[in-house]
Amino acid sequence: MLKNKRVIVGVCGGIAAYKVCELVHKLKYAGAEVSVVMTKNACEFVTPLTFQTLSGRPVYTGMWKLLTKEEAVVEHVDLAKNCDLMIIAPATANVIGKLASGIADDLLTTVVLGAHTAAPVYICPAMNTNMWENAIVQDNVKKLKKFGFKFIGPASGKLACGDSGIGRLEKIEEIFLQVMKEK
Ligand SMILES: Cc1cc2nc3c(=O)[nH]c(=O)nc-3n(C[C@H](O)[C@H](O)[C@H](O)COP(=O)(O)O)c2cc1C
């Protein structure tokens, strides 16, 4: 199903970012062309080099790099145009909030705004239970669902902070299986 599909994986600054390395690996071995876009804060959790090595492709971490003549495209527009499927994992409360408000102040949120009308965008939230259950976050999720964003998870269980409850990133295998169903 994913053979030759151009998949963008958007990685946000949450502790579950390390799990998404496995997702990128699985997508690549399923035949997808995977481009990873990381927020600045995601780079505090996992290095771009890890995703570059796993995807076998450049990793995008910002908008302001000067490009060579060969690369000279408007990167956020180009990425969004050449995308069959987008997965945001882990999706932080912050990025969910920004998307729900139409804010595009970094490469990831800008690409999502450009891609979302043309390609399915899956959001895989991960955060502490209190954050997830916060009425503002829930309102943002509702709004994004209304606009056609698809959500996978979060799951319940033990959280990185030591609490137990809803907020874990859905199992990578489950995320993979759900996006595989996308035609
Ligand atoms: C150790 C640590 C773990 C964090 N884990 C999460 C998380 O799982 N989910 C979340 O929404 N925010 C988490 N945060 C807070 C985000 O990093 C913070 O809101 C940041 O602004 C998110 O940036 P981004 O959405 O641009 O990637 C964590 C912060 C720290 C220091």
The ligand as a Gaussian input file, in Angstrom:
#p B3LYP/6-31G(d) Opt

LIG

0 1
 C       11.325000      16.138000      28.946000
 C       10.169000      16.775000      28.250000
 C        9.183000      15.984000      27.724000
 C        8.086000      16.558000      27.073000
 N        7.127000      15.741000      26.559000
 C        6.029000      16.285000      25.972000
 C        5.010000      15.443000      25.465000
 O        5.085000      14.213000      25.529000
 N        3.935000      16.035000      24.890000
 C        3.813000      17.397000      24.797000
 O        2.798000      17.857000      24.259000
 N        4.792000      18.220000      25.275000
 C        5.891000      17.692000      25.834000
 N        6.878000      18.515000      26.320000
 C        6.723000      19.973000      26.178000
 C        7.086000      20.405000      24.758000
 O        8.438000      20.068000      24.490000
 C        6.875000      21.914000      24.618000
 O        5.497000      22.223000      24.731000
 C        7.420000      22.444000      23.323000
 O        7.120000      23.811000      23.199000
 C        6.862000      21.697000      22.109000
 O        7.431000      22.211000      20.933000
 P        6.932000      21.757000      19.493000
 O        5.486000      21.505000      19.602000
 O        7.263000      22.906000      18.611000
 O        7.726000      20.565000      19.103000
 C        7.988000      17.962000      26.947000
 C        9.017000      18.751000      27.451000
 C       10.086000      18.183000      28.096000
 C       11.176000      19.060000      28.630000

